[in-house]
Every structure is written in structure tokens, then in C-alpha cells.
């Protein structure tokens, strides 16, 4: 089994009325709802976790993160189809407010929602579980 290190990015922004809005990706092909993830060290072998977060946010959303917080949360996920054991490190990432934001990697719809809605929409248990940690932050 191949091993991969990934960052699990819970992207949020302050909405027009100052409320916290969280990004969810509704992937059409997989028919699931997820937060942003990215590989660490694939492009730059000595890349740190936080460097990977910054790079991935720029690559996938074309924005510069405002603030990054390490959630001190790690989950291991077996991806059966690819025979991969993925070690995923959680981060809370504040993005600047932009009315229009597009996901640049593949076909997915961006949904901005409350934290409660995010927890309800997410497909995968380890991503839903991370929301409990995020609830301890003040927005």
C-alpha cells in the first residue's frame, strides 16, 4: 500500500454581513461533498504542511490565504481504489471575501454555507468529525 501525506483545508471567509461562511465542494463525478484537500511534497519534496496549504489554496482557488490555523488533527484514510493510505492533516484557512470564486482543479461546484450546514453536507466521517474542533474557534 502506497502512503500519501495530505492537507485537509477547511476554507472559510467572512460573508457580506460578517458571518463565517465555509467552503464545500460538491464533486459531480464522485457524487460527494468534501472540503479542499491537497498533497504534500509531491511538487516540492521538502515542503512543510503549511507551505502545502498556501500552495494548494493558490493553485485551486486562485486566492492568497488571509490566515492559516493548524487544527492539530490528523486522520488516516484508506483509499481502496488507489491502494493508498492517506494521512490527512487538518487546517482552518481564512480566504479573502470574493463574490465569485472558482475551483480550478476539476469539475466541482463551490457551496458557501454555515458550519452547521457544512457538517450536514460533508460525505466523509473524518471530515465531519473535524468540524467539532472548528467549533472551538471564534469567527
C-alpha positions in Angstrom: 0.0 0.0 0.0 1.3 3.4 -1.0 1.3 6.2 1.6 0.4 9.8 1.0 0.5 12.9 3.1 -2.3 15.4 2.5 -3.6 18.6 4.0 -7.4 18.8 4.7 -8.3 22.5 4.4 -11.5 23.9 5.9 -11.7 27.2 4.0 -13.8 30.0 5.4 -14.4 33.7 4.8 -16.4 36.5 6.3 -19.6 36.9 4.3 -21.2 40.2 3.3 -22.8 40.5 6.7 -19.7 39.5 8.6 -20.8 35.9 9.2 -18.5 32.9 8.8 -19.1 31.0 5.5 -17.4 27.7 4.9 -16.4 26.2 1.5 -17.7 22.8 0.5 -17.0 21.2 -2.9 -19.8 19.2 -4.5 -18.0 16.9 -6.8 -20.1 15.8 -9.8 -18.2 12.8 -10.9 -17.8 11.3 -7.4 -21.2 12.5 -6.3 -19.9 13.6 -2.9 -19.4 16.7 -0.9 -15.9 17.4 0.6 -13.6 20.2 1.8 -10.5 21.1 -0.1 -7.6 18.7 0.1 -4.1 18.6 -1.4 -0.9 16.5 -1.5 2.2 17.5 0.5 5.6 17.0 -1.0 4.6 15.9 -4.5 5.8 19.1 -6.1 8.4 20.2 -3.6 9.8 17.2 -1.7 10.8 19.2 1.5 7.5 21.2 1.6 6.0 21.8 5.0 2.4 21.2 5.8 1.7 25.0 6.0 3.6 25.6 2.8 1.4 23.0 1.1 -1.7 24.7 2.4 -0.7 28.1 0.9 0.3 26.5 -2.4 -2.9 24.5 -2.7 -5.1 27.4 -1.9 -3.4 29.5 -4.6 -3.5 26.6 -7.2 -7.0 25.5 -6.6 -8.9 28.7 -5.7 -6.5 31.4 -7.1 -6.5 33.4 -3.8 -3.9 34.2 -1.2 -4.9 32.9 2.3 -5.6 35.6 4.9 -4.8 33.3 7.9 -4.0 29.7 8.5 -4.5 27.7 11.7 -3.3 24.2 12.3 -6.1 22.2 13.8 -3.7 19.7 15.4 -5.9 17.0 13.9 -4.7 14.0 11.8 -6.7 11.3 10.3 -5.7 8.2 8.3 -7.9 7.3 5.4 -7.6 4.2 3.2 -8.4 4.9 -0.4 -9.2 1.5 -1.7 -9.5 2.3 -5.4 -5.9 3.7 -5.4 -4.5 1.3 -2.8 -3.3 4.4 -0.8 -3.1 5.1 3.0 -3.6 8.9 3.2 -2.5 10.7 6.3 -4.6 14.0 6.4 -3.6 17.0 8.5 -6.4 19.4 9.3 -6.1 23.2 8.8 -8.6 26.1 9.1 -7.9 28.6 6.3 -9.4 32.1 6.1 -9.8 33.2 2.5 -10.5 36.8 1.4 -14.1 37.6 0.6 -14.7 37.5 -3.2 -18.2 37.4 -4.6 -17.2 34.9 -7.3 -14.7 32.2 -6.5 -14.0 29.2 -8.8 -12.4 25.9 -8.1 -9.7 25.4 -10.7 -8.8 21.7 -10.4 -11.7 19.7 -11.8 -15.5 19.9 -12.2 -17.0 20.8 -8.8 -19.5 23.3 -7.5 -18.4 25.6 -4.7 -21.0 25.9 -2.0 -20.6 28.5 0.8 -22.5 27.5 4.0 -22.7 27.9 7.7 -20.6 25.5 9.9 -23.8 23.5 10.8 -24.7 23.2 7.1 -21.1 22.1 6.3 -21.2 19.3 8.9 -24.5 18.2 7.4 -23.4 18.3 3.8 -20.0 16.6 4.1 -19.9 13.0 2.9 -16.9 11.6 4.8 -16.8 10.8 8.5 -13.3 12.1 9.2 -14.2 15.5 7.6 -17.4 15.7 9.6 -15.5 14.9 12.8 -13.1 17.8 12.2 -16.0 20.3 12.4 -16.2 19.6 16.2 -12.6 21.1 16.5 -13.5 24.1 14.4 -16.5 24.9 16.7 -13.9 25.8 19.4 -12.7 28.8 17.2 -14.3 32.2 17.3 -15.2 33.8 14.0 
